[in-house]
């Protein structure tokens, strides 16, 4: 056997490797081709290199055929992004005999072929790899997915058919209003029977999990079927919550009147009565979070999502509110007595434990570099640094441990000496020298968490590098740190002491205040218990890991090695997006969030997009001027399903973010502890993609007569799979002047080319969204001409038949290959040139 082909099922790397080992001269081909496209559509030669992979590609289109990987709007998908496989070209069937509806559904116009050409929707999932080969991913998922849950409709249908009044049942997910998807049951009664929705609901609740109970029950005379007798999902009628009304009492008190309005608003109903049950009227956990947030905002009460399960009607909830006192105001943060052992904040504990487990590293170093031009007084600079460290206790705090338990140990100001090293450098070596010094780890138990290095490039040209550990600082702390350093230097160079106002509190005071503010999670009346209730609901069934395709498998342990890629966007795009944000009542952060969520969805990450995003965590005015680790991370979840417009995505982002900001006091580490997601040393818990939005640093701090300018160090570290950092530039009058996008990526997972292509798509998406925010985001153009051309080339050449006669085609062939054999008869061989001459004589 010299050649063998495999098709019909996915080729097994194990079995093909064995076949090639046993038959090293075998030419083995993996073929793919549905019956509707005669013969193979794509083929791939299987080699020993191929069999080392986890799956074997189905290859490239054969001559005369095309293959396309398309999204829901028939848009070309970029490499690595999974989509549905469409085939076209020679051998495509005309359709199904006697089944015009099925033919119309499967055989559609080919937007990428010549006029009048068609293509076939295979129902298979595939993606292009970076070599231009198709990889088969299986059949399109038949499961339903709602709010993070994967639902088998057959299980629900079987339960419903078990009710004596039901003859047939079908279940589907439908968008009853923009952004609001519900599980809908379509039921056909038995002959002479009548459907009672509440009886069916009780029946379903007795046998199914809460998330599998349909929100809407619709009675039909018969289920719509296709011509081949299968359920026609597209013909199922669109449900309307307007008709789902119940007789009930009118509101009797002002509180009930307000609650009826809020119930109707959140549920999308024309009205609600005091006897309406929130969950039986179509409410679910995400809507419950929205309702609770609105009630808390209006009535100023402490209300949890679980309270809504306990008091699901307007009447019961009004009674619960009436019996509750208004939420107590927050205690002010002031300096007070401290215990002998100062505890760490939850955020500090996480970094301390990471340091203990992974050993000292530069992963959480924060470098700041300033170019100084002019007559620098080094002694004054050292004195100014000492002033700043004396002002901020966090910068002179050590973290020793006793019996495995860490504590804060504050070094007295007169004994806290900041390391100050002077090194030579030039412009060619400066970046490498900065990276080298910024990459030195700290010994947290014995070394001050701040060090300084002064690089001398010339007598009047220096670069000051400050490196601080994240355990005592954050990005927002850079502002007061630099401001205080500038004030101290400017005062000392004039022979005076800095004249700043004393700080009202220190980080140790904040740690104690935060403990008291949050309370005990086991106390249902505590702030942390209330806010954890929101997060448990908002992050219910959240994916453990982003499903974004990568260039390499995720390693068992993340190395945190990273790189960055930065692009700039023009002022006109910035102005357009800022105007869209104003028009929709959103922020530039929400615009960035919607865009990144849209990009990830179109890149194959699914429709449940989870991003991390930092907030300052400075919940009291006393913290504004303090250096410390206050920043908290919020988990922002965006539902991109249902082909929403970019404007609708913005609305969804706004709803998510407002609820998140209202519950931002829970430290991220306590959130992880409470939700207890599956842990792995290979990835960050709850989210792996970070989003940051800020404004450019501008000029450096004022240090006497020196000219200052910030220098951006590069650590080549990535704490997350991807970090999308948006940095806005503003003109002097505050107008939008453009923005930069810097993507930090884990080199464990991604190649530079992959990230560059993704960022280019994001820039195009932002520009398209600014121009057409009401288009479904899946129709916004994200592919560049080069990338589109490459995908089109991979799909196969133009297969349209040339408009030439047979004799003209033969003559052209004879001119191209005159000496090739055209005919063989027994022992006689005739070339194209000979045959052309003989035929012309006829």
Buried (B, 14 or more C-beta within 10 A) or exposed (E): EEEEEBBEEBBBBEEBBEBBEEEEEBBBBBBBBBEBBEBBBBBBEBBEEBBEEEEBBBBBBBEBBBBBBBBEEBBBBBBBBBBBBBBBBBBBBEBBEEBEBBBEBBBBEBEBBEEEBBBBBBEBBBBBBEEBBBBBBEEBEEEBBBBBBEBEBEBBBEBBEEBEBBBBBBBBBBBBEBBBBBBBBBBBBEEEBEBBBEBBBEBBBEBBEEBBBBBBBBBBEEBBEBEEEEBBEEEBEEBEBEEBBEEBEEBEEEBBBBBBBBBBEBBBBEEBBBBBBBBBBBBBBBBBBBBBBBBBEBBEBBBBBBBBEEBBBBBBBBBBBEEBEEBEEEEEBEBEEBEEEBBBBBBBBBBBEBBBEEEBBBBBBBBBBBBBBEEBBEEBBBBBBBBBBBBBBBBBBBBEEEEEEBBBBBBEBEEBEBEBEEEEBEEEEBBEBBBEBBBEBBEBBEBBBBBBBBBBBEEEBBBBBBBBBBBBBBBBBBBBBBBBBBBBBBBBBEEEEBEBEEBBBBBBBBBBBBEEBBBEBEEEEBBBBBBBBBBBBBBBEBBEBBEBBBBEEBEEEBEBEBBBBEBEBEBEBBBBBBEBBEEBEBBBBBBBBBBBBBBBBBBBBBBBBBBBBBBBBBBBEBBEBBBBBBBBBBBBBBBBBBBBBBBBBBBBBBBBBBBBEBBBBBBBBBBBBBBEBEEBEBBBBBBBBBBBBBEBBEEBBBBBEBEBBBBEBBBBBBBBBBBBBBBBBBEEEEEBBBBBBBBBBBBBBBBEEBBEBBBBBBBBBBBBBBEBBEBBBBBBBBBBEEBBEBBBEBBBEEBEEEEEEEEEEBBEBBEEEBEEEBEEEEEEEEBBBBBBEEEEEE
